[in-house]
Amino acid sequence: CWVSGLALVAHGCFDPDAVARSPQHESTTLVSLVPTMLQRLLDQHAPLDHFRVILLGGGPVPPDLHERAQTAGANIVTTYGLTETWGGCVHEGIPLRDVEIGVSAGGGIQVNGPVVMRGYRLQSGKTTGAFTENGWLRTGDIGKLDAEGRLYALDRLDDLIITGGVNVSPVEVER
């Protein structure tokens, strides 16, 4: 908004009714949500087709939720990013210009480019551990790249449960 000169509307908290009314009352055309918010809006039958784009990130998007939103007329753009990358740096699995993504042999997502932080303030040890030897940020997320190089974020590395020598994903168990 700052670069384009467009207005930004920030709500003090997530209120599904206010978000649903915002295209008509505040002329919003784009909204950024996490899957739980989208689920609540769908459950209220909010007119999601009134938004030009719904950016959806903050965690893996269940395929059935994505399909339900599209059936409701929502134009969903999945995003991936984190605080250390100044927010969404991958849209629909494709990195933004000058952003590079990779997945380590263990499935860890790594990011490189001008959007990546230089380090954690006053925490040099944490900074050192966050980067590979060649300067890529270890995000702590697990993902995969398809044949076209599109990123799919699957889970958080910290959320894995190791039982019987096997990594078990809570997201998979929940599904």
C-alpha positions as CSV (number, residue, x, y, z in Angstrom):
1,C,0.0,0.0,0.0
2,W,2.8,2.4,0.8
3,V,4.5,1.9,-2.6
4,S,1.2,2.0,-4.6
5,G,-0.5,4.8,-2.6
6,L,-3.5,2.6,-1.9
7,A,-5.4,2.7,1.4
8,L,-4.8,0.1,4.1
9,V,-7.5,-1.0,6.4
10,A,-6.4,-2.8,9.6
11,H,-9.0,-4.2,11.9
12,G,-8.2,-4.4,15.7
13,C,-9.1,-8.0,15.8
14,F,-10.6,-10.7,13.5
15,D,-14.3,-10.0,13.3
16,P,-15.8,-12.2,10.5
17,D,-18.8,-9.8,10.1
18,A,-16.5,-6.7,9.7
19,V,-14.3,-8.6,7.2
20,A,-17.3,-9.8,5.2
21,R,-18.6,-6.2,5.0
22,S,-15.3,-4.6,4.2
23,P,-15.5,-4.7,0.4
24,Q,-18.7,-2.7,0.5
25,H,-18.0,-0.4,3.5
26,E,-14.3,0.1,3.1
27,S,-13.7,-0.6,-0.6
28,T,-11.2,-3.4,0.2
29,T,-10.3,-5.6,-2.7
30,L,-7.7,-7.8,-1.1
31,V,-7.6,-9.5,2.3
32,S,-4.9,-11.6,4.0
33,L,-6.1,-14.5,6.1
34,V,-5.0,-17.7,7.8
35,P,-6.9,-20.9,7.2
36,T,-8.9,-20.7,10.4
37,M,-10.2,-17.3,9.5
38,L,-11.2,-18.5,6.0
39,Q,-13.0,-21.4,7.6
40,R,-15.0,-19.1,9.9
41,L,-15.9,-16.8,7.0
42,L,-17.1,-19.8,4.9
43,D,-19.1,-21.1,7.8
44,Q,-20.9,-17.7,8.0
45,H,-21.5,-17.8,4.2
46,A,-19.6,-14.5,3.8
47,P,-19.5,-13.1,0.2
48,L,-15.9,-14.0,-0.4
49,D,-16.3,-13.4,-4.1
50,H,-16.4,-9.6,-3.4
51,F,-12.7,-9.7,-2.8
52,R,-10.5,-9.5,-5.8
53,V,-7.9,-11.6,-4.1
54,I,-7.7,-13.5,-0.8
55,L,-4.1,-14.1,0.3
56,L,-4.1,-17.3,2.4
57,G,-1.0,-18.2,4.5
58,G,0.1,-18.8,8.0
59,G,0.3,-22.6,7.7
60,P,-0.6,-25.5,5.3
61,V,-3.9,-25.0,3.6
62,P,-6.1,-28.1,3.8
63,P,-7.1,-29.1,0.2
64,D,-10.8,-29.4,1.1
65,L,-10.8,-25.8,2.6
66,H,-9.2,-24.5,-0.6
67,E,-11.8,-26.2,-2.8
68,R,-14.7,-25.0,-0.6
69,A,-13.5,-21.4,-0.9
70,Q,-13.1,-21.7,-4.6
71,T,-16.6,-23.1,-4.9
72,A,-17.8,-20.1,-2.9
73,G,-16.3,-17.9,-5.6
74,A,-13.1,-16.9,-3.7
75,N,-10.0,-16.1,-5.7
76,I,-7.5,-17.8,-3.3
77,V,-3.7,-17.1,-3.6
78,T,-1.7,-19.3,-1.2
79,T,1.3,-17.6,0.3
80,Y,4.4,-18.7,2.2
81,G,6.6,-16.6,4.3
82,L,7.6,-15.8,7.8
83,T,8.6,-12.8,9.9
84,E,12.3,-13.4,8.9
85,T,11.3,-12.9,5.3
86,W,9.1,-9.9,5.8
87,G,6.0,-11.9,5.2
88,G,4.8,-13.8,2.1
89,C,7.7,-14.3,-0.2
90,V,6.2,-17.2,-2.2
91,H,2.8,-17.0,-3.9
92,E,1.1,-20.1,-5.3
93,G,4.4,-21.9,-4.7
94,I,6.4,-19.5,-6.8
95,P,9.0,-17.2,-5.2
96,L,8.8,-13.5,-5.7
97,R,11.4,-11.8,-7.9
98,D,14.9,-12.2,-6.6
99,V,13.8,-14.8,-4.0
100,E,15.2,-18.3,-4.1
101,I,13.7,-21.3,-2.4
102,G,15.1,-24.7,-1.8
103,V,14.3,-27.9,0.2
104,S,17.1,-29.7,2.0
105,A,17.6,-33.5,1.9
106,G,15.6,-33.7,5.1
107,G,12.7,-31.7,3.7
108,G,13.6,-28.4,5.4
109,I,12.5,-25.3,3.5
110,Q,15.3,-22.7,2.9
111,V,15.0,-19.2,1.5
112,N,17.6,-16.8,0.1
113,G,17.3,-13.3,-1.3
114,P,16.8,-9.6,-0.4
115,V,13.7,-10.4,1.7
116,V,15.6,-12.5,4.2
117,M,16.6,-10.9,7.5
118,R,20.3,-10.3,8.3
119,G,20.0,-11.7,11.7
120,Y,18.3,-11.7,15.1
121,R,18.9,-8.6,17.1
122,L,21.5,-9.2,19.8
123,Q,21.3,-13.0,19.3
124,S,24.4,-14.0,17.3
125,G,24.1,-17.6,18.3
126,K,20.5,-17.9,17.2
127,T,21.5,-16.1,13.9
128,T,24.3,-18.5,13.2
129,G,22.0,-21.5,13.7
130,A,19.4,-20.0,11.4
131,F,21.5,-19.9,8.3
132,T,23.3,-22.5,6.2
133,E,27.0,-22.1,5.5
134,N,26.2,-20.4,2.2
135,G,23.7,-17.9,3.7
136,W,20.3,-19.5,3.1
137,L,17.7,-19.1,5.9
138,R,16.6,-22.4,7.5
139,T,12.9,-21.6,8.0
140,G,12.1,-24.5,10.3
141,D,9.3,-25.6,7.9
142,I,9.0,-28.8,6.0
143,G,8.1,-28.8,2.4
144,K,8.6,-30.2,-1.1
145,L,9.2,-28.9,-4.6
146,D,7.2,-30.4,-7.5
147,A,8.7,-31.0,-11.0
148,E,8.1,-27.3,-11.9
149,G,9.8,-26.1,-8.8
150,R,6.6,-25.0,-7.1
151,L,6.9,-25.1,-3.2
152,Y,4.4,-26.9,-1.0
153,A,4.7,-26.1,2.7
154,L,3.7,-29.2,4.6
155,D,4.4,-28.8,8.3
156,R,6.7,-27.2,11.0
157,L,9.8,-29.1,11.8
158,D,9.3,-28.2,15.5
159,D,5.9,-29.9,15.4
160,L,7.1,-33.3,14.3
161,I,6.7,-36.1,16.9
162,I,9.3,-38.7,16.8
163,T,8.0,-42.1,17.9
164,G,9.6,-45.4,17.3
165,G,12.2,-43.8,15.2
166,V,9.6,-42.4,12.8
167,N,8.8,-38.7,12.2
168,V,5.0,-38.3,12.6
169,S,3.3,-35.1,11.4
170,P,0.5,-33.8,13.6
171,V,-1.0,-32.2,10.5
172,E,-1.3,-35.6,8.8
173,V,-2.7,-37.2,12.0
174,E,-5.3,-34.5,12.3
175,R,-6.3,-34.9,8.6
